[in-house]
Amino acid sequence: MRFVTFKKRDGNIRSGVLLESDLVVDMHEATNGKLPGNMIEYLEHSESNLKRTEGLLQLSLGDKGVYAQNDIRLLPPLPHPKSFRDFYAFEQHVKSARENRGLKMIPEWYQIPVFYFSNHLAITGPEDKIIKPVECEWLDYELEVACIIGKQGRNITAEEADDYVFGYCILNDWSARDLQRREMKVGLGPAKGKDFATSIGPWIVTKDEMALLRSGKGFDISMKARINGNLLSEGNMKDIYYSFGEMIERASAGVTLYPGEMIGSGTVGTGCILELGTEVHRWLQPGDVVELEIDRLGVLKNSIIETR
């Protein structure tokens, strides 16, 4: 199933499922309130809610709660995640980005999957405008996959972690590289370099839809990024060094994870300008259109606008 959050013409914001026929079902309306109207409440009882949702897949236009896509506007599929941890799990990206800064690979990276907390209240969705931060001249995109937690757990092992996953979506971890670089010299960060926006969408694909694509520690899904229609980044999630299971194990060590938390994979190899180098492409500017495309997960498109 593909889950979306959307705004209807009457102004109401609801969550629901996207049908094969490009129709959207408002779960709350279609079930007369038996299913919740937002994804956080849905995820809090995801296992039982998924069973109730299966019946909605047979609906068609004209049925209660069913809308054509051109009658709604897609929002971030999970507009208000309870938290956002972003990991650093692709070896090629880490190596290349460090080499570009004259740094060697650190052995500690191979010992544990590491992450930072980012701003879970600055989530944007498909077609949203991204405001270039004040004082930022080195604006960058990052091509990633996000994992959505659907079940509460603590001290979860990598082997059992899949039981706690609800689904996956595209993630663009926008980065103000100059702000990030200045701050991290102090020994903390990236903080303000990531504080202004993170884009996800256009939908969340449930984990069962991804199961047959599993390869290595990830999934055999192509990952691409285009700026103004020009292909810049191209990788595959199967090349990931740390699995989402290993990330969840690390995140939940001594800590309770809750439904509605979001975990990022980190950037795939070639998945940002920092790694590619500005000789390949300049930093992002107002007017640029960035499209991230991942097999099964769709296309996430955003444009950059001036600061205000």
C-alpha positions as CSV (number, residue, x, y, z in Angstrom):
1,M,0.0,0.0,0.0
2,R,1.0,3.6,-0.6
3,F,0.0,6.1,2.1
4,V,-0.4,9.8,1.5
5,T,-1.4,12.9,3.4
6,F,-3.3,15.5,1.4
7,K,-5.3,18.7,1.5
8,K,-8.8,18.6,0.1
9,R,-10.6,21.5,-1.7
10,D,-12.6,22.2,1.5
11,G,-9.3,22.8,3.3
12,N,-9.3,19.7,5.4
13,I,-6.1,17.8,5.7
14,R,-6.4,14.0,5.8
15,S,-4.3,10.9,5.3
16,G,-5.2,7.9,3.2
17,V,-4.2,5.4,0.6
18,L,-3.2,6.0,-3.1
19,L,-4.9,3.5,-5.4
20,E,-3.5,2.0,-8.6
21,S,-5.9,4.1,-10.6
22,D,-4.4,7.3,-9.2
23,L,-7.3,7.9,-6.9
24,V,-6.9,8.9,-3.3
25,V,-9.0,7.5,-0.4
26,D,-9.6,9.5,2.7
27,M,-9.4,6.7,5.3
28,H,-11.4,8.5,7.9
29,E,-14.3,9.5,5.6
30,A,-14.4,6.2,3.8
31,T,-14.7,4.2,7.0
32,N,-17.1,6.6,8.8
33,G,-14.4,7.5,11.3
34,K,-13.3,3.9,12.1
35,L,-9.8,4.7,10.8
36,P,-8.0,7.9,11.9
37,G,-7.6,10.9,9.7
38,N,-3.9,11.4,10.2
39,M,-0.8,9.2,9.9
40,I,0.5,9.6,13.5
41,E,-2.7,8.2,15.0
42,Y,-2.8,5.5,12.3
43,L,0.8,4.4,13.0
44,E,0.1,4.1,16.8
45,H,-2.1,1.0,15.9
46,S,-0.6,0.2,12.5
47,E,-1.0,-3.5,12.6
48,S,-4.7,-3.5,13.3
49,N,-5.3,-0.5,11.1
50,L,-3.6,-2.1,8.1
51,K,-6.1,-5.0,8.2
52,R,-9.0,-2.5,8.1
53,T,-7.4,-0.6,5.3
54,E,-7.2,-3.5,2.9
55,G,-10.9,-3.2,2.1
56,L,-10.4,0.3,0.8
57,L,-8.3,-0.9,-2.1
58,Q,-11.4,-2.0,-3.9
59,L,-13.0,1.4,-3.9
60,S,-13.5,3.5,-7.0
61,L,-14.4,7.1,-8.0
62,G,-17.9,7.9,-6.8
63,D,-17.5,5.9,-3.5
64,K,-17.5,7.8,-0.3
65,G,-14.2,9.3,0.5
66,V,-12.6,8.7,-2.9
67,Y,-11.0,11.6,-4.7
68,A,-9.2,12.1,-8.0
69,Q,-5.6,13.3,-7.6
70,N,-6.3,16.5,-9.4
71,D,-8.9,17.4,-6.7
72,I,-6.3,17.2,-3.9
73,R,-2.8,18.5,-3.1
74,L,-0.3,16.1,-1.8
75,L,1.5,17.1,1.5
76,P,4.4,15.3,3.2
77,P,3.0,11.8,3.9
78,L,4.1,12.1,7.5
79,P,3.8,15.9,8.1
80,H,4.8,15.7,11.8
81,P,7.1,12.8,12.6
82,K,7.7,12.3,16.3
83,S,11.5,12.5,15.7
84,F,14.0,12.4,12.9
85,R,17.3,10.6,13.2
86,D,19.5,10.7,10.1
87,F,22.3,8.1,9.7
88,Y,25.4,8.1,7.7
89,A,25.2,4.6,6.2
90,F,26.6,4.6,2.6
91,E,30.4,4.0,2.5
92,Q,30.9,5.6,-0.9
93,H,29.3,8.9,0.1
94,V,31.3,9.1,3.3
95,K,34.6,8.3,1.6
96,S,34.1,10.6,-1.3
97,A,32.8,13.5,0.8
98,R,35.8,13.2,3.1
99,E,38.3,12.9,0.3
100,N,36.9,16.1,-1.2
101,R,37.8,17.9,2.0
102,G,41.2,16.3,2.2
103,L,40.2,13.9,5.0
104,K,40.9,10.2,5.3
105,M,38.2,7.6,6.3
106,I,38.0,7.2,10.0
107,P,38.0,3.6,11.3
108,E,35.3,4.3,13.9
109,W,32.8,4.7,11.0
110,Y,33.0,0.9,10.5
111,Q,32.4,0.1,14.1
112,I,29.0,1.7,14.7
113,P,26.2,3.3,12.6
114,V,26.1,6.9,13.6
115,F,23.3,9.5,13.4
116,Y,22.3,13.0,14.3
117,F,18.9,14.4,15.2
118,S,17.5,16.9,12.8
119,N,14.5,19.2,12.9
120,H,11.3,17.1,12.8
121,L,9.2,20.2,12.8
122,A,10.5,21.5,9.4
123,I,9.1,18.8,7.2
124,T,8.1,19.7,3.6
125,G,6.5,17.6,0.9
126,P,6.2,17.2,-2.9
127,E,6.1,20.4,-4.9
128,D,6.8,22.5,-1.8
129,K,9.1,25.5,-2.2
130,I,12.4,25.4,-0.2
131,I,13.5,28.7,1.1
132,K,17.2,29.2,0.8
133,P,18.4,30.0,4.3
134,V,19.7,33.4,5.2
135,E,23.6,33.6,4.9
136,C,23.7,30.3,3.0
137,E,25.6,30.3,-0.3
138,W,26.4,26.5,-0.4
139,L,22.9,25.0,-0.6
140,D,22.8,21.3,-1.3
141,Y,20.4,18.4,-1.7
142,E,20.8,14.8,-0.3
143,L,19.4,11.7,-1.9
144,E,18.2,9.3,0.8
145,V,15.6,6.8,1.9
146,A,13.5,7.2,5.0
147,C,12.2,4.4,7.2
148,I,9.0,5.0,9.2
149,I,8.6,3.3,12.6
150,G,5.3,1.6,13.1
151,K,5.6,-0.2,16.4
152,Q,6.9,0.7,19.8
153,G,10.1,-1.0,20.9
154,R,13.3,-0.8,23.0
155,N,16.7,-2.5,22.7
156,I,15.5,-4.0,19.3
157,T,18.0,-6.3,17.6
158,A,18.8,-5.9,13.9
159,E,17.3,-9.3,13.3
160,E,13.9,-8.4,14.7
161,A,13.9,-4.8,13.5
162,D,11.7,-5.4,10.4
163,D,8.8,-6.1,12.8
164,Y,9.0,-2.5,13.9
165,V,9.1,-0.9,10.4
166,F,6.0,0.4,8.8
167,G,7.3,1.6,5.5
168,Y,9.7,3.7,3.4
169,C,9.7,6.9,1.5
170,I,12.1,9.3,-0.4
171,L,14.0,11.8,1.8
172,N,15.8,14.9,0.8
173,D,18.0,16.1,3.6
174,W,18.6,19.7,2.5
175,S,22.0,21.0,3.6
176,A,23.4,24.5,4.1
177,R,27.0,23.4,3.7
178,D,28.7,26.6,4.6
179,L,26.6,27.0,7.8
180,Q,27.3,23.3,8.6
181,R,31.0,23.6,8.0
182,R,31.4,26.6,10.2
183,E,29.5,25.1,13.1
184,M,31.1,21.7,13.0
185,K,34.5,23.2,13.5
186,V,33.4,23.7,17.1
187,G,32.7,20.0,17.4
188,L,28.9,20.0,17.3
189,G,26.4,20.0,14.5
190,P,25.4,19.9,11.7
191,A,22.5,21.7,13.5
192,K,21.8,25.0,11.6
193,G,23.1,23.4,8.4
194,K,20.0,21.1,8.5
195,D,17.5,23.1,10.6
196,F,15.5,24.7,7.8
197,A,13.9,21.9,5.8
198,T,13.7,18.2,5.1
199,S,11.5,17.0,2.3
200,I,9.8,13.6,2.2
201,G,7.2,12.0,-0.1
202,P,5.3,11.7,-2.3
203,W,4.1,8.6,-0.4
204,I,5.0,6.0,2.1
205,V,5.3,2.4,0.7
206,T,4.6,-0.3,3.2
207,K,7.4,-2.8,3.9
208,D,5.6,-5.8,2.4
209,E,5.8,-4.0,-1.1
210,M,9.6,-3.8,-0.7
211,A,10.3,-7.3,0.6
212,L,10.9,-9.0,-2.8
213,L,13.4,-6.2,-3.7
214,R,15.7,-7.0,-0.7
215,S,19.3,-7.3,-1.8
216,G,22.4,-7.3,0.5
217,K,21.6,-5.0,3.4
218,G,19.2,-2.8,1.5
219,F,16.9,-3.1,-1.5
220,D,17.7,-3.3,-5.2
221,I,16.1,0.1,-6.1
222,S,17.7,2.7,-8.3
223,M,18.2,6.2,-6.8
224,K,18.5,9.2,-9.0
225,A,18.7,13.0,-8.6
226,R,18.1,15.6,-11.3
227,I,18.6,19.4,-11.1
228,N,16.7,21.3,-13.7
229,G,16.1,18.1,-15.6
230,N,19.8,17.1,-15.7
231,L,20.8,13.8,-14.1
232,L,23.5,14.4,-11.5
233,S,23.2,11.5,-9.0
234,E,22.7,7.8,-9.6
235,G,23.1,5.0,-7.1
236,N,21.4,1.9,-5.7
237,M,20.2,1.3,-2.2
238,K,21.5,-2.3,-2.2
239,D,25.0,-0.7,-1.8
240,I,24.2,0.5,1.7
241,Y,26.8,-0.5,4.3
242,Y,24.5,-0.5,7.4
243,S,21.0,-2.0,7.1
244,F,18.0,-0.2,8.5
245,G,17.9,-3.1,11.0
246,E,21.4,-2.1,12.2
247,M,20.3,1.5,12.4
248,I,17.2,0.6,14.4
249,E,19.3,-1.5,16.7
250,R,21.6,1.4,17.4
251,A,18.8,4.0,17.7
252,S,16.8,1.8,20.2
253,A,19.8,0.9,22.4
254,G,18.6,2.0,25.8
255,V,15.9,4.1,24.2
256,T,12.3,3.5,23.3
257,L,11.3,4.1,19.7
258,Y,7.7,5.1,19.1
259,P,5.4,4.8,16.1
260,G,5.7,7.8,13.9
261,E,9.5,8.3,14.3
262,M,11.6,8.6,11.2
263,I,15.0,7.3,10.4
264,G,17.1,8.4,7.4
265,S,19.6,6.3,5.5
266,G,22.1,9.0,4.9
267,T,23.1,9.9,1.3
268,V,23.7,7.3,-1.4
269,G,27.0,7.5,-3.3
270,T,27.0,10.5,-5.7
271,G,23.9,11.7,-4.0
272,C,24.8,15.4,-3.3
273,I,26.9,18.3,-4.6
274,L,29.3,18.1,-1.7
275,E,30.4,14.7,-2.9
276,L,30.3,15.4,-6.6
277,G,32.2,18.6,-6.3
278,T,31.2,22.1,-7.6
279,E,33.2,21.5,-10.8
280,V,30.4,19.0,-11.6
281,H,27.6,21.3,-10.5
282,R,27.4,24.6,-8.6
283,W,25.6,25.0,-5.3
284,L,21.8,25.3,-5.6
285,Q,20.3,28.7,-6.3
286,P,16.8,30.1,-6.3
287,G,14.9,28.9,-9.4
288,D,16.5,25.5,-9.4
289,V,14.2,22.5,-9.5
290,V,15.4,19.3,-7.7
291,E,13.9,15.9,-8.4
292,L,14.7,12.8,-6.5
293,E,13.5,9.5,-8.0
294,I,13.6,6.1,-6.4
295,D,12.1,2.9,-7.7
296,R,8.8,2.1,-6.1
297,L,9.0,5.2,-3.9
298,G,8.2,7.7,-6.7
299,V,9.5,11.2,-7.5
300,L,10.0,13.9,-5.0
301,K,10.2,17.4,-6.6
302,N,10.9,20.7,-5.0
303,S,12.1,24.1,-6.2
304,I,14.4,26.6,-4.5
305,I,13.2,30.2,-3.8
306,E,14.8,33.3,-2.4
307,T,15.2,33.9,1.3
308,R,12.6,36.0,3.1
